[in-house]
Amino acid sequence: AMDKGDVDAICNLGVFYDQGRGVAQNESKAARLFQQAMDKGDVDAICNLGVFYDQGRGVAQNESKAARLFQQAMDKGDV
């Protein structure tokens, strides 16, 4: 599913990398996967990436970008 670009698989794999479940923990890779899923419209990935930017996990901390991502998720209906 991941190879075909299934958005749920991409986001879920990001969670596994974030938590080190079945793979070596890698927040940078998790952030890249969340970005990829977000680019395909996944609202959960938008929220996850927002948290990463808020906390500086796997990406440079950027609270304004985090706020924009949370607003984007809210606008898409994830409240």
C-alpha positions in Angstrom: 0.0 0.0 0.0 2.8 2.4 0.8 4.5 1.9 -2.6 1.2 2.8 -4.3 0.9 5.9 -2.3 -2.0 4.9 0.0 -2.4 7.9 2.2 -3.5 6.0 5.3 -0.5 3.7 5.0 1.9 6.6 4.6 0.5 8.3 7.7 0.5 5.1 9.7 4.1 4.4 8.8 4.9 7.9 10.0 3.4 7.1 13.3 5.5 3.9 13.5 8.7 5.8 12.8 7.7 8.4 15.4 7.1 5.8 18.1 9.8 3.3 17.0 7.2 0.5 16.5 8.7 -2.2 14.4 11.3 0.2 13.0 14.1 2.3 14.5 12.6 5.5 15.8 13.3 8.3 13.4 11.4 11.6 13.9 12.9 13.1 10.7 11.6 10.2 8.6 8.2 10.4 10.4 8.0 14.1 9.5 8.8 13.4 5.9 6.1 10.7 5.8 3.5 13.0 7.4 4.4 15.7 4.8 3.9 13.2 2.0 0.5 12.1 3.4 -0.5 15.8 4.1 0.3 16.6 0.4 -2.2 13.9 -0.5 -4.8 15.5 1.8 -4.6 13.4 4.9 -6.0 15.5 7.9 -4.4 13.3 10.5 -1.0 13.9 8.9 -1.6 17.6 8.9 -2.2 17.5 12.7 0.7 15.2 13.3 3.0 17.5 11.3 1.7 20.4 13.2 2.7 18.8 16.5 6.1 18.1 15.1 6.6 21.7 14.1 5.2 22.9 17.4 7.6 20.7 19.4 10.6 20.8 17.0 10.5 17.0 16.5 12.2 15.9 13.3 11.9 19.4 11.9 13.1 22.9 13.0 10.7 24.2 15.6 8.3 26.7 14.0 5.2 27.7 16.0 3.7 29.8 13.3 3.9 27.0 10.8 2.4 24.7 13.4 -0.5 27.1 13.9 -1.1 27.3 10.1 -1.1 23.5 9.9 -3.6 23.3 12.8 -5.8 25.9 11.1 -5.6 23.9 7.9 -6.7 20.7 9.7 -9.5 22.6 11.3 -10.7 24.0 8.0 -10.7 20.4 6.6 -13.0 19.4 9.4 -10.7 17.7 12.0 -11.8 19.4 15.2 
